[in-house]
Amino acid sequence: MEKLFSPWRSKYISSFSNEPKSSGCVLCEAYESKDDEASLVVYRGTNAFVLMNRFPYNSGHLMILPIRHTSDFQSLTEGEMSETLELLRASERALAKLSRPQGFNIGMNIGRVSGAGIDDHLHWHIVPRWNGDTNFMPTLAEVKVVSEDMDEQWKKLRELFPATVRTR
């Protein structure tokens, strides 16, 4: 079996150590950061924002989330729901233009038992997919992972994003 190296995933795995964790929400901290590039914030809206996943399943993995910290899907206001869904569509348009994927996984895990790594702040995932990528599946012999540098991808998405968001 060939070995693949994904340094960002090793940081994610080590984050489950017994070390004390930040008392705050990492998603809220990203939004509150004044440095969008360091925090990987791609776009800021009125009720929602778009964030690159620091531990991506695939190149271009984005998260769309309400600014307000909540884990209760039913508590989303009409403005939060409307804007998060529009930003999800805008994310698909931007990713399609940037990297021409053959498909997307779009979803949300609500609660730890459903697979949510961060279960206290709702967020949608959009993951670009290509035929033969490894994404959630075990890596088999002769499968290659091609990944763009996250900093470079952030810059490209940041430039594309305003044109993909449809305002009313």
LUMSEMAR-795276 format. One line per field, with one value per residue: residue in one letter; chain; z, x, y of N, C-alpha, C in turn. Coordinates in nm, 4 decimals. Atoms other than C-alpha are relative to their C-alpha. Layout:
aa = (A; ...)
ch = (A; ...)
n_pz = (Z; ...)
n_px = (X; ...)
n_py = (Y; ...)
ca_pz = (Z; ...)
ca_px = (X; ...)
ca_py = (Y; ...)
c_pz = (Z; ...)
c_px = (X; ...)
c_py = (Y; ...)
//
This chain:
aa = (M; E; K; L; F; S; P; W; R; S; K; Y; I; S; S; F; S; N; E; P; K; S; S; G; C; V; L; C; E; A; Y; E; S; K; D; D; E; A; S; L; V; V; Y; R; G; T; N; A; F; V; L; M; N; R; F; P; Y; N; S; G; H; L; M; I; L; P; I; R; H; T; S; D; F; Q; S; L; T; E; G; E; M; S; E; T; L; E; L; L; R; A; S; E; R; A; L; A; K; L; S; R; P; Q; G; F; N; I; G; M; N; I; G; R; V; S; G; A; G; I; D; D; H; L; H; W; H; I; V; P; R; W; N; G; D; T; N; F; M; P; T; L; A; E; V; K; V; V; S; E; D; M; D; E; Q; W; K; K; L; R; E; L; F; P; A; T; V; R; T; R)
ch = (A; A; A; A; A; A; A; A; A; A; A; A; A; A; A; A; A; A; A; A; A; A; A; A; A; A; A; A; A; A; A; A; A; A; A; A; A; A; A; A; A; A; A; A; A; A; A; A; A; A; A; A; A; A; A; A; A; A; A; A; A; A; A; A; A; A; A; A; A; A; A; A; A; A; A; A; A; A; A; A; A; A; A; A; A; A; A; A; A; A; A; A; A; A; A; A; A; A; A; A; A; A; A; A; A; A; A; A; A; A; A; A; A; A; A; A; A; A; A; A; A; A; A; A; A; A; A; A; A; A; A; A; A; A; A; A; A; A; A; A; A; A; A; A; A; A; A; A; A; A; A; A; A; A; A; A; A; A; A; A; A; A; A; A; A; A; A; A)
n_pz = (0.0000; 0.0027; -0.1143; 0.0340; -0.1100; -0.0119; -0.1287; -0.0691; -0.0696; -0.1223; -0.1002; -0.0434; -0.0838; -0.1278; -0.0771; -0.0895; -0.1149; -0.1306; -0.0321; -0.0150; 0.1211; -0.0136; -0.0624; 0.0950; 0.1224; 0.1032; 0.1126; -0.0419; -0.0054; 0.1378; 0.0426; -0.0786; 0.0341; 0.0901; 0.1080; 0.0762; 0.0640; -0.1023; -0.0512; 0.1181; 0.0328; 0.1424; 0.0259; -0.1148; 0.0334; -0.1093; -0.0958; 0.0210; 0.0624; 0.0646; -0.0596; 0.0495; -0.1041; -0.0299; 0.0116; 0.1101; 0.0564; 0.1377; 0.0334; 0.0198; -0.1006; -0.0664; -0.0964; 0.0020; -0.1321; -0.0525; -0.0902; -0.1361; -0.0544; -0.0378; 0.0456; 0.0198; 0.1365; -0.0046; -0.0501; 0.1021; 0.0458; 0.1459; 0.0572; -0.0091; 0.0905; 0.1366; 0.0367; 0.0027; 0.1221; 0.1134; -0.0023; 0.0447; 0.1463; 0.0464; -0.0167; 0.1111; 0.1217; -0.0076; 0.0112; 0.1362; 0.0860; -0.0385; 0.0153; 0.0874; -0.0515; 0.0690; -0.0892; -0.1336; -0.1181; -0.0774; -0.1131; -0.1357; -0.1067; -0.1188; -0.1184; -0.0013; 0.0418; 0.1453; 0.0631; -0.0070; -0.0743; -0.0790; -0.0096; -0.0687; 0.0928; 0.1262; 0.1215; 0.1166; 0.0715; 0.1437; 0.0335; 0.1425; 0.0249; 0.1318; 0.0203; -0.0454; -0.1197; -0.1138; -0.0966; -0.1230; 0.0170; -0.0254; 0.1149; 0.0575; 0.0846; 0.1248; -0.0067; -0.0269; -0.0520; 0.0486; -0.0863; 0.0147; -0.1232; -0.0550; 0.0053; 0.1389; 0.0284; -0.0720; 0.0784; 0.1199; -0.0398; -0.0509; 0.1170; 0.0725; -0.0779; 0.0114; 0.1244; -0.0026; -0.0944; 0.0579; -0.0986; 0.0344)
n_px = (0.0844; -0.0711; 0.0288; 0.0306; -0.0280; 0.0931; -0.0377; 0.1111; 0.0799; -0.0691; 0.0329; 0.1366; -0.0030; -0.0636; 0.0865; 0.0815; -0.0815; 0.0557; -0.0380; 0.1164; 0.0425; 0.0457; 0.1325; 0.0935; 0.0349; -0.0990; 0.0675; 0.0223; -0.1317; -0.0383; 0.0790; -0.0404; -0.1384; -0.0189; -0.0865; 0.0774; -0.0876; -0.0458; 0.1148; 0.0577; 0.1324; 0.0053; 0.1033; 0.0809; 0.1298; 0.0708; 0.0445; -0.0733; -0.1307; -0.0590; -0.1293; -0.0662; -0.0210; -0.1436; -0.0326; 0.0909; 0.0119; -0.0433; -0.0384; 0.1169; 0.1029; 0.0456; 0.1093; 0.0872; 0.0618; 0.0542; -0.0909; 0.0472; -0.0393; 0.1129; -0.0026; 0.1408; 0.0434; 0.1338; -0.0059; -0.0467; 0.0979; 0.0177; -0.1182; -0.1137; 0.0249; -0.0085; -0.1375; -0.0879; 0.0278; -0.0551; -0.1452; -0.0273; 0.0072; -0.1140; -0.1185; -0.0010; -0.0374; -0.1415; -0.0822; 0.0140; -0.0822; -0.1400; -0.0662; 0.0787; 0.0226; 0.1009; 0.1144; -0.0163; 0.0717; 0.0511; 0.0752; -0.0163; 0.0138; 0.0543; -0.0262; -0.1227; 0.0288; 0.0175; -0.1298; -0.0457; -0.1237; 0.0337; 0.1451; 0.0696; 0.0249; 0.0474; -0.0721; 0.0145; -0.1234; 0.0045; -0.1269; -0.0101; -0.0348; -0.0476; -0.0058; -0.1247; -0.0602; 0.0023; 0.0923; 0.0326; -0.0302; -0.1401; -0.0870; -0.0437; -0.1194; 0.0065; 0.0904; -0.0786; 0.0704; -0.0564; 0.0567; -0.0564; -0.0360; 0.1188; -0.0150; 0.0236; 0.1410; 0.0735; -0.0122; 0.0820; 0.1412; 0.0305; 0.0219; 0.1188; 0.1228; 0.1009; 0.0762; 0.0877; 0.1095; 0.1118; 0.0713; 0.1406)
n_py = (-0.1177; -0.1268; -0.0864; -0.1382; -0.0904; -0.1121; -0.0584; -0.0656; 0.1020; 0.0401; -0.1021; 0.0284; 0.1205; -0.0328; -0.0906; 0.0808; 0.0401; -0.0359; -0.1372; -0.0869; -0.0676; -0.1371; -0.0022; -0.0587; 0.0723; -0.0303; -0.0639; -0.1396; -0.0644; -0.0304; -0.1157; -0.1173; -0.0338; -0.1139; 0.0469; 0.0986; 0.0987; 0.0952; 0.0759; 0.0649; -0.0528; -0.0323; -0.1012; -0.0409; -0.0569; -0.0652; 0.1015; 0.1252; -0.0156; 0.1170; 0.0291; 0.1212; 0.0996; 0.0113; 0.1422; 0.0349; 0.1340; -0.0146; -0.1367; -0.0860; 0.0284; -0.1213; 0.0072; -0.1163; 0.0044; -0.1247; -0.0715; 0.0259; 0.1293; 0.0851; 0.1387; 0.0341; -0.0304; -0.0591; -0.1376; -0.0938; -0.0997; 0.0006; -0.0649; 0.0930; 0.1123; -0.0493; -0.0353; 0.1169; 0.0761; -0.0758; 0.0152; 0.1362; -0.0051; -0.0798; 0.0842; 0.0951; -0.0739; -0.0383; 0.1209; 0.0512; -0.0856; 0.0115; 0.1298; 0.0871; 0.1362; 0.0792; 0.0103; -0.0582; 0.0479; -0.1131; 0.0532; -0.0506; 0.0992; -0.0671; 0.0808; 0.0807; 0.1370; 0.0031; -0.0185; -0.1393; -0.0221; -0.1196; 0.0191; -0.1088; -0.1101; 0.0569; -0.0360; 0.0847; 0.0307; 0.0249; 0.0653; 0.0335; 0.1403; 0.0385; 0.1439; 0.0597; -0.0602; 0.0917; -0.0579; 0.0716; 0.1414; 0.0367; -0.0161; 0.1267; -0.0096; -0.0745; -0.1148; -0.1199; -0.1162; -0.1249; -0.1013; -0.1338; -0.0680; -0.0656; -0.1454; -0.0411; 0.0221; -0.1050; -0.1240; 0.0126; -0.0002; -0.1342; -0.0848; 0.0459; 0.0088; -0.1068; 0.0113; 0.1169; -0.0223; -0.0747; -0.0832; -0.0220)
ca_pz = (0.0000; -0.0865; 0.1979; 0.1689; 0.3780; 0.4908; 0.7579; 0.8313; 0.9269; 1.1808; 1.3573; 1.3688; 1.5111; 1.7766; 1.8762; 2.0489; 2.3084; 2.6803; 2.6676; 2.7899; 2.5081; 2.4491; 2.6575; 2.3606; 2.0308; 1.7565; 1.4963; 1.6915; 1.7481; 1.3719; 1.3094; 1.5852; 1.4562; 1.2861; 1.0551; 0.7980; 0.6249; 0.9447; 1.0579; 0.7021; 0.6869; 0.3177; 0.3367; 0.6037; 0.5662; 0.7903; 0.9590; 0.8362; 0.7132; 0.5115; 0.6532; 0.5021; 0.6987; 0.8680; 0.8532; 0.5064; 0.3714; 0.0253; -0.1281; -0.1118; 0.1873; 0.3188; 0.6126; 0.6100; 0.9446; 1.1242; 1.3105; 1.6181; 1.8318; 1.8425; 1.8184; 1.7752; 1.4085; 1.4993; 1.6579; 1.3327; 1.2370; 0.8859; 0.8177; 0.9383; 0.7424; 0.4256; 0.4349; 0.5242; 0.2344; -0.0057; 0.1097; 0.0547; -0.3058; -0.3457; -0.2143; -0.4745; -0.7516; -0.6309; -0.5931; -0.9322; -1.0955; -0.9040; -0.9308; -1.1549; -0.9301; -1.0675; -0.7681; -0.4112; -0.0710; 0.1144; 0.4642; 0.8332; 1.1355; 1.4313; 1.7605; 1.8556; 1.7951; 1.4310; 1.3688; 1.4454; 1.5447; 1.6658; 1.7960; 1.9727; 1.6631; 1.3637; 1.0335; 0.6850; 0.4987; 0.1257; -0.0033; -0.3717; -0.5170; -0.8135; -0.9580; -0.7784; -0.4872; -0.1475; 0.0704; 0.3374; 0.2021; 0.3047; 0.0756; -0.1565; -0.3625; -0.6619; -0.5432; -0.5516; -0.3545; -0.5257; -0.2934; -0.3373; -0.0684; 0.1653; 0.1768; -0.2027; -0.2221; 0.0422; -0.1682; -0.4810; -0.3022; -0.1306; -0.4718; -0.6264; -0.3432; -0.3632; -0.7234; -0.6288; -0.3540; -0.4857; -0.2956; -0.2874)
ca_px = (0.0000; 0.1251; 0.1477; -0.0036; 0.0892; -0.1733; -0.0168; -0.3405; -0.5161; -0.2436; -0.3110; -0.6804; -0.6109; -0.3781; -0.6490; -0.8287; -0.5505; -0.6141; -0.4724; -0.7085; -0.9075; -0.9989; -1.3004; -1.4539; -1.5967; -1.3331; -1.5894; -1.6871; -1.3176; -1.2571; -1.5404; -1.4207; -1.0618; -0.9395; -0.7169; -0.9401; -0.6468; -0.5108; -0.8595; -0.9531; -1.2701; -1.3595; -1.6720; -1.8622; -2.2327; -2.4906; -2.6160; -2.3727; -2.0194; -1.8049; -1.4958; -1.2408; -1.2211; -0.8803; -0.8902; -1.0391; -1.1688; -1.0812; -0.9257; -1.1805; -1.3787; -1.5823; -1.8163; -2.1116; -2.2505; -2.4657; -2.2725; -2.4868; -2.3574; -2.6255; -2.6504; -3.0291; -3.1299; -3.4882; -3.3726; -3.2384; -3.4125; -3.5473; -3.2545; -2.9981; -3.1595; -3.1920; -2.8372; -2.6712; -2.8479; -2.7559; -2.3929; -2.4078; -2.5189; -2.2527; -1.9927; -2.0937; -2.0679; -1.7256; -1.5851; -1.7239; -1.5514; -1.2266; -1.1678; -1.4357; -1.5298; -1.7427; -1.9766; -2.0233; -2.1066; -2.3257; -2.4499; -2.4734; -2.4186; -2.6315; -2.5028; -2.1903; -2.3571; -2.4244; -2.0571; -2.0298; -1.6713; -1.7891; -2.1377; -2.2110; -2.2178; -2.4297; -2.2462; -2.2989; -2.0160; -1.9592; -1.6890; -1.5888; -1.5574; -1.3725; -1.3893; -1.1251; -1.0635; -1.0116; -1.2307; -1.4019; -1.2860; -0.9714; -0.6794; -0.6013; -0.2903; -0.2348; -0.4781; -0.3298; -0.4361; -0.3803; -0.4246; -0.3749; -0.2017; -0.4738; -0.3315; -0.3319; -0.6805; -0.8058; -0.6747; -0.8479; -1.1781; -1.1657; -1.1395; -1.4179; -1.6656; -1.8221; -1.9268; -2.0944; -2.3186; -2.6570; -2.8053; -3.1736)
ca_py = (0.0000; 0.3469; 0.5969; 0.9417; 1.2411; 1.4923; 1.7143; 1.9029; 1.5760; 1.4887; 1.8208; 1.7287; 1.3826; 1.5237; 1.7740; 1.4838; 1.4515; 1.4945; 1.8484; 2.1204; 2.2723; 2.6325; 2.7270; 2.9079; 2.7932; 2.7645; 2.8682; 3.1805; 3.2546; 3.2358; 3.4824; 3.7182; 3.7129; 4.0287; 3.8198; 3.6469; 3.4794; 3.3220; 3.2167; 3.1027; 3.3162; 3.3394; 3.5580; 3.7518; 3.8177; 3.9811; 3.6615; 3.3963; 3.3409; 3.1003; 2.9353; 2.6972; 2.3750; 2.3673; 1.9853; 1.9256; 1.5964; 1.7245; 2.0319; 2.3148; 2.1816; 2.4769; 2.5308; 2.7695; 2.8745; 3.1257; 3.3938; 3.3351; 3.0499; 2.7807; 2.4040; 2.4116; 2.3936; 2.4821; 2.8087; 2.9554; 3.2755; 3.3285; 3.5627; 3.3080; 3.0248; 3.2292; 3.3603; 3.0303; 2.8593; 3.1414; 3.1163; 2.7405; 2.8034; 3.0726; 2.8270; 2.5705; 2.8338; 2.9538; 2.6020; 2.4975; 2.7931; 2.7463; 2.3734; 2.2196; 1.9253; 1.6442; 1.6560; 1.7762; 1.6344; 1.8846; 1.8169; 1.8904; 1.6676; 1.7730; 1.6351; 1.4416; 1.1038; 1.2001; 1.2660; 1.6369; 1.7137; 2.0544; 1.9951; 2.3232; 2.5511; 2.4467; 2.4377; 2.2990; 2.1281; 2.1461; 1.9127; 1.9111; 1.5596; 1.4139; 1.0657; 0.8602; 1.0958; 0.9381; 1.1626; 0.9465; 0.6119; 0.4217; 0.4864; 0.1957; 0.1225; 0.3497; 0.6172; 0.9663; 1.2710; 1.6049; 1.8963; 2.2693; 2.4739; 2.6065; 2.9601; 2.9841; 2.8384; 3.0864; 3.3775; 3.2485; 3.1826; 3.5215; 3.6899; 3.4795; 3.4909; 3.8386; 3.7723; 3.4428; 3.5823; 3.6919; 3.9811; 4.0565)
c_pz = (0.0000; 0.1214; -0.0491; 0.1219; -0.0057; 0.1331; 0.0746; 0.0745; 0.1294; 0.1109; 0.0562; 0.0953; 0.1356; 0.0843; 0.0966; 0.1218; 0.1298; 0.0437; 0.0190; -0.1294; 0.0310; 0.0601; -0.0943; -0.1181; -0.1088; -0.1210; 0.0312; 0.0037; -0.1400; -0.0482; 0.0694; -0.0302; -0.0949; -0.1216; -0.0761; -0.0644; 0.1001; 0.0513; -0.1110; -0.0281; -0.1451; -0.0254; 0.1277; -0.0495; 0.1214; 0.1112; -0.0038; -0.0636; -0.0557; 0.0488; -0.0682; 0.1169; 0.0190; -0.0138; -0.1110; -0.0356; -0.1428; -0.0205; -0.0285; 0.0996; 0.0768; 0.1021; -0.0069; 0.1309; 0.0395; 0.0915; 0.1446; 0.0414; 0.0441; -0.0528; -0.0339; -0.1381; -0.0011; 0.0449; -0.1053; -0.0414; -0.1517; -0.0686; 0.0013; -0.0989; -0.1450; -0.0409; -0.0011; -0.1269; -0.1240; -0.0042; -0.0375; -0.1533; -0.0575; 0.0096; -0.1136; -0.1290; -0.0002; -0.0180; -0.1404; -0.0958; 0.0277; -0.0402; -0.0818; 0.0528; -0.0803; 0.0846; 0.1327; 0.1034; 0.0745; 0.1157; 0.1314; 0.0960; 0.1243; 0.1180; -0.0161; -0.0548; -0.1518; -0.0743; 0.0032; 0.0854; 0.0893; 0.0076; 0.0649; -0.0885; -0.1351; -0.1159; -0.1089; -0.0587; -0.1488; -0.0392; -0.1497; -0.0167; -0.1455; -0.0076; 0.0436; 0.1199; 0.1184; 0.1087; 0.1244; -0.0028; 0.0374; -0.1294; -0.0456; -0.0863; -0.1290; -0.0021; 0.0387; 0.0554; -0.0527; 0.0784; -0.0213; 0.1375; 0.0503; -0.0060; -0.1407; -0.0360; 0.0689; -0.0817; -0.1233; 0.0333; 0.0461; -0.1155; -0.0726; 0.0752; -0.0153; -0.1251; 0.0016; 0.0919; -0.0669; 0.1091; -0.0482; -0.0517)
c_px = (0.0886; -0.0395; -0.0213; 0.0244; -0.0958; 0.0257; -0.1148; -0.0861; 0.0692; -0.0242; -0.1399; -0.0021; 0.0600; -0.0853; -0.0901; 0.0781; -0.0679; 0.0377; -0.1261; -0.0298; -0.0394; -0.1404; -0.1044; -0.0270; 0.0998; -0.0629; -0.0309; 0.1324; 0.0483; -0.0744; 0.0475; 0.1421; 0.0034; 0.0838; -0.0714; 0.0876; 0.0467; -0.1145; -0.0754; -0.1440; 0.0033; -0.0956; -0.0785; -0.1296; -0.0596; -0.0354; 0.0814; 0.1353; 0.0496; 0.1435; 0.0596; 0.0179; 0.1504; 0.0489; -0.0855; -0.0007; 0.0523; 0.0387; -0.1259; -0.1122; -0.0335; -0.1083; -0.0762; -0.0772; -0.0599; 0.1032; -0.0379; 0.0356; -0.1247; 0.0225; -0.1409; -0.0466; -0.1351; 0.0015; 0.0459; -0.1113; -0.0147; 0.1214; 0.1223; -0.0161; 0.0182; 0.1443; 0.0939; -0.0237; 0.0506; 0.1524; 0.0424; -0.0039; 0.1177; 0.1297; 0.0100; 0.0425; 0.1493; 0.0912; -0.0065; 0.0880; 0.1486; 0.0629; -0.0764; -0.0175; -0.1094; -0.1256; 0.0326; -0.0680; -0.0400; -0.0796; 0.0336; -0.0176; -0.0459; 0.0159; 0.1220; -0.0251; -0.0165; 0.1313; 0.0519; 0.1256; -0.0120; -0.1518; -0.0746; -0.0232; -0.0371; 0.0871; -0.0265; 0.1381; -0.0317; 0.1389; -0.0006; 0.0468; 0.0411; 0.0008; 0.1375; 0.0632; -0.0181; -0.0963; -0.0203; 0.0448; 0.1457; 0.0811; 0.0497; 0.1233; -0.0318; -0.1056; 0.0835; -0.0905; 0.0720; -0.0676; 0.0716; 0.0317; -0.1199; 0.0097; -0.0270; -0.1479; -0.0864; 0.0025; -0.0894; -0.1486; -0.0426; -0.0283; -0.1296; -0.1298; -0.0973; -0.0854; -0.0978; -0.1203; -0.1068; -0.0695; -0.1415; -0.0225)
c_py = (0.1236; 0.0820; 0.1414; 0.0863; 0.1173; 0.0687; 0.0670; -0.1013; -0.0435; 0.1022; -0.0245; -0.1191; 0.0315; 0.0945; -0.0766; -0.0481; 0.0427; 0.1413; 0.0838; 0.0741; 0.1432; -0.0025; 0.0571; -0.0909; 0.0390; 0.0677; 0.1460; 0.0760; 0.0358; 0.1242; 0.1278; 0.0453; 0.1198; -0.0395; -0.1116; -0.1063; -0.1057; -0.0868; -0.0720; 0.0417; 0.0473; 0.1157; 0.0259; 0.0622; 0.0684; -0.0978; -0.1287; 0.0298; -0.1326; -0.0136; -0.1224; -0.0956; -0.0188; -0.1447; -0.0612; -0.1483; -0.0014; 0.1448; 0.0831; -0.0203; 0.1293; -0.0311; 0.1317; -0.0029; 0.1335; 0.0654; -0.0309; -0.1420; -0.0760; -0.1410; -0.0475; 0.0458; 0.0711; 0.1460; 0.1004; 0.0948; -0.0114; 0.0620; -0.0903; -0.1151; 0.0431; 0.0284; -0.1202; -0.0812; 0.0736; -0.0129; -0.1420; -0.0064; 0.0777; -0.0806; -0.1010; 0.0698; 0.0332; -0.1211; -0.0594; 0.0802; -0.0210; -0.1324; -0.1031; -0.1424; -0.0704; -0.0188; 0.0652; -0.0884; 0.1259; -0.0582; 0.0660; -0.1166; 0.0749; -0.0939; -0.0882; -0.1399; -0.0111; 0.0216; 0.1421; 0.0094; 0.1221; 0.0001; 0.1157; 0.1224; -0.0617; 0.0451; -0.1040; -0.0214; -0.0067; -0.0472; -0.0308; -0.1442; -0.0193; -0.1521; -0.0511; 0.0684; -0.0931; 0.0410; -0.0859; -0.1464; -0.0301; 0.0140; -0.1368; 0.0229; 0.0739; 0.1101; 0.1204; 0.1089; 0.1224; 0.1106; 0.1322; 0.0569; 0.0810; 0.1518; 0.0524; -0.0149; 0.1058; 0.1292; -0.0039; 0.0052; 0.1385; 0.0967; -0.0356; 0.0257; 0.1152; -0.0098; -0.1175; 0.0186; 0.0861; 0.0779; 0.0232; 0.1387)
//
